[in-house]
Amino acid sequence: MTIDVLLSGFEPFAEASVNESWQAVARAVPALREHGLVVEGLELPVEFERAGDLLEQTVLEHRPRLVIAVGLAAGRRGITPERVAINVRDARIPDNAGASPVDEPVVPGGPVGHFTTLPLKAMVAALAAEDIPGAVSQTAGTYVCNDVFYRLQHVLETDARLAGTRGGFVHLPSADVVAPENGARALVTLTLTALETEADLSVTGGAEH
């Protein structure tokens, strides 16, 4: 492995001027370097296929110990590490290239879903210890965030060159819920927890619906 951590966030979309996911990543990268880690940040386009291609290429280039892809979920009330990516593209709005796929697979012939390899419950517990709102999420949606999440887990599972690399996806809420500087602090906490935790906590993190 050539680096410790790769963090990715997204460019703005849907006529927004900023994307909180990239704001947080851009702040978290230098903070993690202060911990002695070799860390790279990657800003992804909000585009089906191209975002996943770029993340996959970068993962294969750097072969990090840990990959955390980060996206924006504006309606949520806390930071939500995602449990599972599903093999579906179903766009509610066009992506930044104007694509609006409906009921298409992310990877034709791929499995229905891929689970994260991050210690989600330990990560949420670490957020709670810092009074940062967070919860395990059971769905990353069917837009570009899920697309990138699925592509990441698929390449980690299928490419032998990435044996030992752990990865997953985290959604941040909008800035009125968690300010960008606190989002960055949360990403540092999540990253350090993931690096330090091999076996996840055995505590509830389910949802009723």
HELIX and SHEET records of a PDB file:
HELIX    1   1 GLU A   20  ARG A   33  1                                  14    
HELIX    2   2 ARG A   50  HIS A   62  1                                  13    
HELIX    3   3 LEU A  120  ALA A  129  1                                  10    
HELIX    4   4 VAL A  144  THR A  158  1                                  15    
HELIX    5   5 ALA A  160  LEU A  162  5                                   3    
HELIX    6   6 PRO A  180  GLU A  196  1                                  17    
SHEET    1   A 5 VAL A  39  LEU A  44  0                                        
SHEET    2   A 5 VAL A   5  PHE A  10  1                                        
SHEET    3   A 5 LEU A  66  LEU A  72  1                                        
SHEET    4   A 5 ARG A 166  LEU A 172  1                                        
SHEET    5   A 5 THR A  80  PRO A  81 -1                                        
SHEET    1   B 2 VAL A  84  ILE A  86  0                                        
SHEET    2   B 2 GLY A 113  PHE A 115 -1                                        
END                                                                             
